[in-house]
Amino acid sequence: MRHGNKVNHLGRKTGHRKAMLQNMACSLIEHKRITTTIAKAKTLRVFIEPLLTKSKTDSTHSRRVVFSYLQSKEAVTELFREVAPKIATRDGGYTRIIRTGYRLGDNAEMCMIELVDFNELYNNNAGKKTTRRSRRGGKASEGATAVATEETTTAVVEETPVAEVVEETPVAEVVEEAPAAEVVEEAPVTEVVEETPAAESTEEATTATEEEKTEE
């Protein structure tokens, strides 16, 4: 059992474990991110972060101390020339562990460990955060633009109101142009009756028959 043992030996002897951490630290410094298991990444973070803190002071002593752990001149040069200026303003937390799933063979939980200041994607998101802060002043401008658009819409509505359209073509005027009463006056039924009355025709017919009778 591992009660009270805070060091994860990773199933290796001391020499094998130190060599493995040296190689992983050099790869992380060179490539800025590597993919490994969660257990190895957590052990590597404990191993490399004190070296990153030591690299902030560029001196012969610091270089010799870092070299005693890494055993690679190229990694030490890369660390003090490129990595140290990037992490100069950071007080700690130089690495980030991102879980990526499980390995296909033994189902080990995998992750990607990287240097925080060399992630361009996350740095772009940080830039977006600053733009969000600047957008607070822009929100007022957005509100002003919204008010301006509302004013323009109301102005358009005032230019073409519904009441004016109704006044242009009212129903009352159409009725006045062709009223039903005038049509009746033009051709009244009474005049037609006066032209050919039934009473006059009967009287003429009776007088004609009486004249014929007298002649006989």
HELIX and SHEET records of a PDB file:
HELIX    1   1 THR A   14  HIS A   31  1                                  18    
HELIX    2   2 ILE A   38  LYS A   54  1                                  17    
HELIX    3   3 THR A   60  LEU A   70  1                                  11    
HELIX    4   4 LYS A   73  GLU A   78  1                                   6    
HELIX    5   5 LEU A   79  VAL A   83  3                                   5    
HELIX    6   6 ALA A   84  LYS A   86  1                                   3    
HELIX    7   7 VAL A  116  PHE A  118  5                                   3    
HELIX    8   8 GLU A  120  GLU A  159  1                                  40    
HELIX    9   9 VAL A  162  GLU A  168  1                                   7    
HELIX   10  10 VAL A  171  GLU A  177  1                                   7    
HELIX   11  11 ALA A  180  GLU A  186  1                                   7    
HELIX   12  12 VAL A  189  GLU A  195  1                                   7    
HELIX   13  13 ALA A  198  GLU A  215  1                                  18    
SHEET    1   A 3 ARG A  33  THR A  37  0                                        
SHEET    2   A 3 GLU A 109  LEU A 115 -1                                        
SHEET    3   A 3 THR A  95  TYR A 102 -1                                        
END                                                                             
